[in-house]
């Protein structure tokens, strides 16, 4: 029995290592077009009426930038983590092609999300940032991309990226 558990543990370790390698390679490939040093402007007004300027916000602190959509099924798993994180760290979220402001507000209210949202109804910010996959999460510090990931990401994964930025 002990030998069998050791075999399973070894297989699990190999699986986890391969998963990290594959997801890392996918992020590198998907992020090849994302501007790293001269990030596009990300300024606007949230649905709550607050002004957001990423360049100013990211001076001397890491900021989570979360591109998501109401129609994105994976975002349903990532958004709760971003919502929790937004209580403790600066977070800028952008709803991509998710409809009019009222529709996005209702979605946020229905899901009980409290993070601030810039509604990119026409995908202008998404195009500027060359966002091709939802969800996309970037960690920006001093106006530069420190981390980039797409698809499913956990709360510990986002938190870890913030800590090493």
C-alpha positions as CSV (number, residue, x, y, z in Angstrom):
1,X,0.0,0.0,0.0
2,X,2.8,2.4,0.9
3,X,4.6,1.7,-2.4
4,X,1.3,2.3,-4.3
5,X,0.8,5.7,-2.6
6,X,4.4,6.6,-3.4
7,X,3.7,5.8,-7.1
8,X,0.6,8.0,-7.1
9,X,2.5,10.8,-5.4
10,X,5.2,10.6,-8.1
11,X,2.6,10.6,-10.9
12,X,0.8,13.6,-9.3
13,X,4.1,15.5,-9.0
14,X,4.9,14.8,-12.7
15,X,1.4,15.9,-13.7
16,X,1.6,19.2,-11.7
17,X,5.1,19.9,-13.2
18,X,3.8,19.3,-16.7
19,X,0.7,21.5,-16.1
20,X,3.0,24.4,-14.9
21,X,5.2,24.0,-18.0
22,X,2.3,23.8,-20.4
23,X,0.4,26.7,-18.9
24,X,3.6,28.8,-18.8
25,X,4.3,28.0,-22.4
26,X,0.7,28.9,-23.4
27,X,0.9,32.2,-21.5
28,X,4.2,33.1,-23.2
29,X,2.7,32.3,-26.6
30,X,-0.5,34.2,-26.0
31,X,1.3,37.1,-24.5
32,X,3.8,37.6,-27.3
33,X,1.8,40.6,-28.7
34,X,1.1,42.2,-25.3
35,X,3.1,45.4,-24.8
36,X,5.5,44.9,-21.9
37,X,7.3,48.2,-21.3
38,X,5.2,50.8,-22.9
39,X,1.7,49.7,-21.9
40,X,-1.2,51.5,-23.6
41,X,-3.2,54.0,-21.6
42,X,-5.8,52.5,-19.4
43,X,-7.9,55.4,-18.1
44,X,-11.6,55.8,-17.8
45,X,-14.5,56.0,-15.6
46,X,-15.9,53.0,-13.7
47,X,-19.5,52.1,-13.6
48,X,-19.6,53.6,-10.1
49,X,-18.4,57.0,-11.6
50,X,-14.8,56.9,-10.3
51,X,-11.9,58.0,-12.4
52,X,-9.2,55.4,-13.0
53,X,-5.7,56.0,-14.4
54,X,-3.5,52.9,-14.4
55,X,-0.3,54.8,-15.0
56,X,-0.8,56.9,-11.9
57,X,-2.2,53.9,-9.9
58,X,0.7,51.6,-10.7
59,X,3.4,54.0,-9.5
60,X,5.3,52.3,-6.6
61,X,2.7,49.5,-6.3
62,X,1.6,46.5,-8.2
63,X,-1.9,46.7,-9.7
64,X,-4.0,43.8,-10.9
65,X,-5.6,44.4,-14.3
66,X,-8.4,42.0,-15.1
67,X,-9.9,41.8,-18.6
68,X,-13.1,39.7,-18.4
69,X,-16.6,39.4,-19.9
70,X,-20.1,38.6,-18.7
71,X,-20.3,35.9,-21.4
72,X,-17.0,34.2,-20.4
73,X,-17.5,30.9,-18.7
74,X,-14.0,30.7,-17.2
75,X,-14.4,34.2,-15.8
76,X,-17.2,32.7,-13.6
77,X,-14.4,30.9,-11.7
78,X,-11.8,33.7,-11.7
79,X,-14.0,36.7,-10.9
80,X,-14.7,35.6,-7.3
81,X,-10.9,35.5,-6.7
82,X,-10.4,38.9,-8.2
83,X,-13.3,40.2,-6.2
84,X,-11.7,39.0,-2.9
85,X,-8.4,40.4,-3.9
86,X,-9.9,43.8,-4.7
87,X,-10.6,44.2,-1.0
88,X,-6.9,44.3,-0.2
89,X,-5.0,45.3,-3.4
90,X,-5.6,47.8,-6.2
91,X,-7.5,46.1,-9.0
92,X,-8.6,47.6,-12.3
93,X,-11.2,45.4,-14.2
94,X,-12.4,45.9,-17.7
95,X,-15.6,44.2,-19.0
96,X,-15.0,43.4,-22.6
97,X,-17.9,43.5,-25.1
98,X,-20.4,42.7,-22.3
99,X,-23.2,45.1,-23.3
100,X,-24.4,48.4,-22.0
101,X,-23.6,49.7,-18.6
102,X,-26.9,48.7,-17.1
103,X,-26.4,45.1,-18.2
104,X,-23.0,44.9,-16.7
105,X,-24.2,46.5,-13.5
106,X,-27.0,43.9,-13.2
107,X,-24.5,41.1,-13.8
108,X,-22.2,42.4,-11.0
109,X,-25.1,42.8,-8.6
110,X,-26.5,39.3,-9.4
111,X,-23.0,37.8,-8.7
112,X,-22.4,40.1,-5.7
113,X,-19.1,41.3,-7.1
114,X,-17.8,44.6,-5.6
115,X,-14.8,45.2,-7.8
116,X,-14.9,48.4,-9.9
117,X,-15.4,48.0,-13.6
118,X,-14.6,50.0,-16.7
119,X,-17.1,48.9,-19.3
120,X,-15.4,48.4,-22.7
121,X,-18.6,48.0,-24.6
122,X,-17.0,48.4,-28.0
123,X,-13.7,46.5,-27.2
124,X,-11.6,49.6,-27.6
125,X,-9.4,48.9,-24.6
126,X,-9.3,45.2,-25.4
127,X,-8.0,46.1,-28.9
128,X,-5.4,48.6,-27.5
129,X,-4.1,46.0,-25.1
130,X,-4.3,43.2,-27.7
131,X,-6.4,41.1,-25.4
132,X,-7.5,38.0,-27.3
133,X,-8.5,35.7,-24.5
134,X,-10.8,36.1,-21.5
135,X,-10.0,36.1,-18.7
136,X,-6.6,37.9,-19.0
137,X,-4.8,39.1,-15.9
138,X,-1.8,41.3,-15.8
139,X,0.2,42.6,-12.9
140,X,1.4,46.2,-13.7
141,X,3.9,48.1,-11.7
142,X,5.6,51.4,-12.6
143,X,3.7,51.3,-15.9
144,X,5.3,47.9,-17.0
145,X,3.8,44.4,-17.3
146,X,5.4,42.3,-14.5
147,X,3.2,39.2,-15.1
148,X,0.7,38.1,-17.7
149,X,-1.6,35.1,-17.6
150,X,-4.8,33.9,-19.4
151,X,-7.5,31.4,-18.6
152,X,-8.1,30.0,-15.2
153,X,-6.1,31.4,-12.4
154,X,-6.7,30.9,-8.7
155,X,-6.6,33.4,-5.8
156,X,-3.3,32.0,-4.6
157,X,-1.9,32.3,-8.1
158,X,-2.8,35.9,-8.5
159,X,-1.7,36.7,-4.9
160,X,1.7,35.0,-5.6
161,X,2.2,37.1,-8.8
162,X,1.5,40.2,-6.8
163,X,4.0,39.3,-4.1
164,X,6.9,38.8,-6.5
165,X,6.2,41.9,-8.5
